[in-house]
Amino acid sequence: MMDVVFLLAGLVGLIFGGEMLVRGAVSVAEKAGLSPMVIGLTLVGFGTSAPELVTSLQAALAGSPGIAVGNVVGSNIGNILLILGIAALLRPVGIDAGALKRDGSVVALASVVMLTAVLTGSIGRGAGAGLFALLIVYLATTLFLERRRSSAAAAVYSAEAGAVPSATMRLPVALGVTVAGLLITIIAARGLVFGAVGIAQAAGLSETLIGLTIVAIGTSMPELVTAVIAVRKGQGDVAFGNVLGSNIFNILGILGVTAMVQPLTIPAEIIRLDIWVMLAATIAMLVFAVTGWRISRREGGVLILAYAVYLGVLIAGA
């Protein structure tokens, strides 16, 4: 019973802590005079991925690589099939061709790099450093190109910053909210991992299954909130850009940093099924995006149906 309490409290804490972290960080950045494009590309991307990062780190350090890796793979699958599917059902998601050309290519490349790493059976510190280095190159290149010219892609990142409901705060308050959000996220992640491991052991389930489902869905809630806010404002391209950015950060940043801190052994079930589902979901998203340059409600329904089938396969094989 206490494991369930820890799990639920951890999920709730991650949602609120992650939101506080993003709001506070964006407000601090605005006070510091950073442009909306820079805020959207870096802080919003990092901030909405903070729950995944802290949870994967906590799990890896606790000796639960199934939760650490499953969280990344499951979050990427959920971002595409569940979150993007829900966004498209609410309102067809428009696609910006420029943003898709660059960020879609990076998502595809990052997914293939992750597939290659996963198939080796482990991700060591060197591979983790390589993944993180690719993230730095991506961020630096994007900032350099977008600062030199005003493009539709830069407008998407600026709109991502605008989608964050950050009320005007005085700098000391914003700093306090940021620190408090980070602390809540760290504590909540520890509770979430503790509860997830306990439930897996008590129910005879693999930690990987818990990481792919409950943990991954819970840590992806900030992305869902951002996507829903964006589509309700008629900014479907922001919702799509947030999914692309989150998946890039998950693979290159979260998996990279986690592996640098604690080398990861890849669970057999991820090699057998889940990494291939992630790759297939990525391909489906990109194909849907270039057909008509939008993701329709029907395609959103297909994505959600695919996620339901995936969960059914996981549960049936448990």
C-alpha positions in Angstrom: 0.0 0.0 0.0 2.8 2.4 0.9 4.5 1.7 -2.5 1.3 3.0 -4.2 1.3 6.1 -2.0 4.9 6.8 -2.9 4.2 6.2 -6.6 1.2 8.5 -6.7 2.8 11.2 -4.5 5.8 11.1 -6.8 3.8 11.5 -9.9 1.8 14.4 -8.5 5.0 16.0 -7.2 6.7 15.7 -10.6 3.8 17.4 -12.3 3.7 20.3 -9.9 7.5 20.5 -9.4 8.1 20.4 -13.1 5.6 23.2 -13.8 7.0 25.4 -11.0 10.5 24.8 -12.4 9.5 25.8 -15.9 7.5 28.9 -14.8 10.2 30.1 -12.5 13.1 29.5 -15.0 11.2 31.2 -17.8 10.5 34.2 -15.6 14.1 34.4 -14.5 15.2 34.3 -18.2 12.8 37.0 -19.1 14.2 39.2 -16.3 17.7 38.5 -17.6 16.7 39.7 -21.1 16.9 36.4 -23.0 14.9 36.3 -26.2 11.7 34.2 -26.3 13.4 32.0 -29.0 16.3 31.1 -26.7 13.9 30.5 -23.8 11.7 28.2 -25.9 14.6 26.2 -27.3 16.6 25.7 -24.1 14.6 26.4 -20.9 11.2 25.1 -22.0 12.8 22.0 -23.6 15.0 21.3 -20.6 12.3 22.2 -18.1 9.6 20.0 -19.5 12.1 17.1 -19.6 13.3 17.7 -16.0 11.0 15.0 -14.5 12.4 12.4 -16.9 16.0 13.5 -16.2 15.7 13.4 -12.4 13.7 10.1 -12.5 16.2 8.3 -14.8 19.1 9.5 -12.7 17.5 8.4 -9.5 16.6 5.0 -11.0 20.1 4.4 -12.4 21.8 5.3 -9.1 19.3 3.0 -7.3 20.4 0.1 -9.5 17.2 0.0 -11.6 18.3 0.5 -15.2 15.0 -0.9 -16.5 13.2 2.1 -15.0 15.9 4.5 -16.2 16.0 3.4 -19.8 12.3 2.4 -19.9 11.4 5.9 -18.8 13.2 7.5 -21.8 11.9 5.0 -24.4 8.4 5.0 -22.9 8.3 8.8 -22.7 9.3 9.1 -26.4 6.6 6.6 -27.4 4.0 8.3 -25.2 5.0 11.8 -26.5 4.2 10.7 -30.0 1.4 8.3 -29.7 -0.5 9.6 -26.7 0.3 13.3 -26.3 0.5 14.2 -30.0 -2.5 12.0 -30.6 -4.5 13.9 -27.9 -3.4 17.2 -29.3 -4.5 16.3 -32.8 -7.9 15.0 -31.6 -8.5 18.4 -29.9 -7.5 20.3 -33.0 -5.6 19.3 -36.2 -1.9 20.1 -35.6 -0.4 22.3 -38.2 3.2 21.6 -39.2 5.9 24.2 -39.9 8.0 22.9 -42.8 11.2 24.6 -41.7 11.0 23.4 -38.1 10.1 19.9 -39.3 13.0 19.8 -41.8 15.6 20.5 -39.1 14.2 19.2 -35.9 12.5 16.2 -37.5 15.8 15.2 -39.1 17.5 15.5 -35.6 14.8 13.3 -34.0 15.2 10.7 -36.7 19.0 10.8 -36.4 18.9 10.7 -32.6 16.4 7.7 -32.7 18.8 5.8 -35.0 21.8 6.6 -32.8 19.9 5.4 -29.7 18.8 2.2 -31.6 22.5 1.5 -32.4 23.5 2.1 -28.8 20.7 0.0 -27.3 21.4 -3.0 -29.6 24.9 -3.2 -28.1 23.3 -4.2 -24.8 24.7 -1.3 -22.7 25.4 2.4 -22.8 28.6 3.4 -21.1 30.0 6.7 -20.0 31.7 7.2 -23.4 28.5 6.6 -25.3 26.6 8.8 -22.9 29.1 11.6 -23.4 28.7 11.2 -27.2 25.0 11.6 -26.9 25.3 14.7 -24.8 27.8 16.2 -27.1 25.4 15.8 -30.0 22.8 17.7 -27.9 25.2 20.5 -27.4 26.1 20.7 -31.1 22.3 20.7 -31.9 21.6 23.5 -29.5 24.6 25.6 -30.5 23.9 25.2 -34.2 20.2 26.0 -33.8 20.9 29.2 -31.7 23.6 30.3 -34.2 21.4 29.9 -37.3 18.2 31.3 -35.7 20.0 34.4 -34.4 21.3 35.2 -37.8 18.0 35.2 -39.4 14.3 35.4 -38.4 12.7 32.1 -39.5 9.5 30.2 -38.9 11.4 27.7 -36.8 12.5 30.6 -34.5 8.9 31.7 -34.3 7.9 28.2 -33.1 10.5 28.3 -30.3 9.3 31.8 -29.3 5.8 30.6 -29.2 6.8 27.7 -27.0 8.1 30.2 -24.5 4.8 32.1 -24.8 2.8 28.9 -24.2 4.3 28.7 -20.7 1.8 30.3 -18.3 4.5 32.3 -16.4 2.8 35.1 -14.5 5.0 38.2 -14.0 7.2 37.6 -11.0 9.8 39.7 -9.2 13.2 38.2 -9.6 13.6 36.9 -6.0 10.2 35.2 -6.3 11.1 33.7 -9.6 14.4 32.4 -8.3 12.6 30.9 -5.2 9.9 29.2 -7.4 12.7 27.8 -9.6 14.6 26.3 -6.7 11.5 25.0 -5.0 10.4 23.4 -8.3 13.7 21.7 -8.7 13.7 20.4 -5.1 10.1 19.1 -5.4 11.0 17.4 -8.7 14.1 15.7 -7.1 12.2 14.5 -4.0 9.2 13.4 -6.1 11.4 11.4 -8.4 13.0 9.6 -5.5 9.5 8.7 -4.2 8.3 7.7 -7.6 11.3 5.3 -8.2 11.0 3.9 -4.7 7.3 3.2 -5.2 7.7 1.8 -8.7 10.4 -0.6 -7.6 8.3 -1.8 -4.7 5.2 -2.3 -6.8 7.2 -4.2 -9.4 8.6 -6.5 -6.8 5.3 -7.1 -5.0 3.4 -7.8 -8.2 6.1 -9.9 -9.9 6.4 -7.4 -12.7 9.6 -6.2 -14.3 10.9 -2.8 -13.4 11.2 -2.1 -17.1 7.4 -2.6 -17.6 6.8 -0.1 -14.8 9.3 2.4 -16.3 7.8 2.1 -19.8 4.2 2.7 -18.6 3.4 4.3 -15.3 6.7 6.2 -14.8 7.0 7.3 -18.5 3.4 8.5 -18.6 3.8 10.4 -15.3 7.0 12.1 -16.2 5.5 13.2 -19.6 2.7 15.2 -18.0 4.5 18.6 -18.5 4.7 17.9 -22.2 1.0 17.1 -22.2 0.1 20.3 -20.4 2.2 22.3 -22.8 0.7 20.6 -25.9 -2.9 21.1 -24.7 -2.3 24.8 -23.9 -0.8 25.3 -27.3 -3.6 23.6 -29.4 -6.2 25.5 -27.4 -4.5 28.7 -28.4 -4.5 27.5 -32.0 -0.7 27.0 -32.0 -0.5 23.4 -33.2 3.0 23.9 -34.5 4.1 24.7 -30.9 2.6 21.4 -29.7 4.4 19.5 -32.5 7.6 21.4 -31.9 7.4 20.6 -28.2 7.1 16.8 -28.9 10.1 17.0 -31.3 12.2 18.9 -28.8 11.3 16.7 -25.9 12.2 13.5 -27.7 15.5 15.1 -28.7 16.2 16.0 -25.1 15.2 12.6 -23.9 17.6 10.7 -26.1 20.6 13.0 -26.3 20.3 14.8 -22.9 18.6 12.5 -20.4 20.0 9.2 -21.7 23.4 10.8 -22.3 23.6 12.4 -18.8 22.3 9.3 -17.0 24.8 7.1 -18.8 27.7 9.4 -17.9 26.7 9.3 -14.3 25.9 5.6 -14.2 26.6 3.2 -17.1 23.4 1.5 -18.2 22.6 -2.2 -19.0 19.8 -2.4 -21.5 17.0 -4.8 -20.5 16.3 -7.5 -23.0 12.6 -6.6 -23.4 13.5 -3.1 -24.6 15.9 -4.6 -27.2 13.2 -7.1 -28.3 10.2 -4.8 -28.6 10.1 -1.2 -27.2 13.0 0.4 -29.1 11.5 -0.8 -32.3 8.1 0.6 -31.3 9.8 4.0 -30.6 11.4 3.9 -34.0 8.1 3.0 -35.7 6.3 5.7 -33.8 8.9 8.3 -34.9 8.6 7.3 -38.5 4.8 7.4 -38.4 4.9 10.9 -36.9 7.2 12.2 -39.6 5.1 10.6 -42.4 1.9 12.0 -41.0 3.5 15.4 -40.7 4.6 15.7 -44.3 1.3 14.5 -45.8 -0.7 17.7 -45.9 1.7 19.4 -43.5 -0.6 18.7 -40.6 -1.7 15.9 -38.3 -5.4 15.5 -38.7 -7.9 14.3 -36.1 -8.1 10.9 -37.9 -4.3 10.5 -37.7 -4.4 11.6 -34.0 -7.0 8.8 -33.4 -4.6 6.3 -35.2 -1.8 7.4 -32.9 -3.9 6.9 -29.8 -5.2 3.5 -31.0 -1.6 2.4 -31.7 -0.7 3.4 -28.1 -3.6 1.4 -26.7 -2.4 -1.6 -28.7 1.1 -1.2 -27.5 0.0 -1.0 -23.9 -2.1 -4.1 -24.5 0.9 -6.0 -25.8 2.9 -5.0 -22.8 0.3 -6.0 -20.3 -0.4 -9.3 -22.1 3.3 -10.2 -22.0 3.7 -9.2 -18.3 
